[in-house]
């Protein structure tokens, strides 16, 4: 029997600037394969044909007013903003802590400033379209996706290497 490692604390860095105490929550990108149904002659039913990955999006919430993210809106480069999220996940079974790091590059596509009311919490919600994503647990890279370079590594295996090689990449 085991107990899950639970998120005990986290931080987010935007271009190396720490948002400790300001980051409220974050939603890591969903990794989803783009597929289409295919049913050829003689097949009993359709199968899902893999056509690569769906777009990656990172959602996060900041408390208060942070000028830095406002100034990044309209970034022209598809990988113009670097974000790094760090999470400490601890087991109540043995007290062990796992470090989970998300390294992301992209640009903000939405800034929702919420409402302003004196004395109330002011939060801003951001959506960042990602062109690059890497997930590292205790120093080991589990997942790396570079949409532009066509890199898709899972557990150290580059799942797209043969395709890049076939087109001279």
Protein Blocks (a to p, Z undefined) as FASTA:
>chain_A
ZZddddfbdcddeehiacehkambdcdddddddddddddehiabdcdddebjaddddddd
dehjdfklmmmgoiablklpccddddddddfklopacddddddddddfbdcebjadehia
cddddddddfbdcddeehiafbdcdfknopaceehiafklmmmmmnoZZ
